[in-house]
Amino acid sequence: MNKNELVAEIAKKAGVSKTDAAKTVDAFIAAVSGALKKGGEVRLVGFGTFAVSKRAASVGRNPRTGAKIKIAACKQPKFRAGKALKKVVN
């Protein structure tokens, strides 16, 4: 499912226009992104948790030349599914 299909499904289930559903999806993405940017997390009980994890610096290899390259430390967004979502999927 892509973003357009998600917007259409939300509009259908909520009984709102696609424009309003698109604004809602965009607002949700902006809110989650903003919270993660500040280093926080977003917990949606039963659905899951969006959080930021720190990834340490490491050394890798260029597969073409075999030369060692440094991979910088970074922050990475993560999603951990909640119990109810896992139950629906399984």
N, C-alpha and C positions, 0 to 999 in steps of 0.2 A: 504494500500500500504506500503510495507516495503522498505528498502534502495535499495535492488537489483532491485525491480520493478521500483523504482524511477529512478535509473541509466539507466535502459533499456528504459524507456519512454523519458528521456532527450536525450539519444543517438539517438533515433528514430526521435524526433521532431527537433533536432539541426543538424542531419545529420553527426554526429561524431561517433567515435568508443566508445564502452562501457568503454574501459580503460580511454579515455579522459573524458568521462562523469563522471566516478567514481572519477577521480582526481578533477574535478570541484566541485562535491558534497562535497568531503572531504575538499577542500579549503574553500567552503562556510561555512561549519560547523565550521572549525577552526577559520575563520574570525569572525563569530558571537560570538563564545565562547570567543575568545580573547577580543573582545569589551565589552562583558558583564562582564568578569573577571576584567577589568579595571574600572567597574562601569558605563560604557557608555550605549548607546542604539543604536539599528540599526533600521532605518526607511526605509521601502520600500514602497514608495507612491503607494497607491491602493491595496497593499497586506497586510501590517500590520507592527506592531512595536514589536521588541524584546526588553525587558527592564528587569531591576533587581528591585525587591521590597524587602523592609526590613520586616521581620517578627519578632514581639516582642516575648520575652520570655513568657512562660505561664506555668500553672500547669495543668497536666492531671492526669488521673487515669489508673492504670493497670486494664484492664477488668477482668482478672483472679482473682487477689487478692483484688482489690479495693484500693490498696495503692496509695497514691499520688506520682507522679513523676514530676520532673522539665523538661520542654522542653526548650532547649536553644534557644536563638535568632539566627536567620540565615538570609541569603540572598536567595531569591528564583527567578529563571528566570520566566518571564511571557511573553505571546504573546497576543497582542490585534489586532484583525483582522481589516483591513482597510475597507472603505466603498465599494470599488469595489469588494473585496472578499466576503463581506457579501451579496452583490447584486447577485453575481454568485451562491452562495450557496442557497439563498432563491429564 
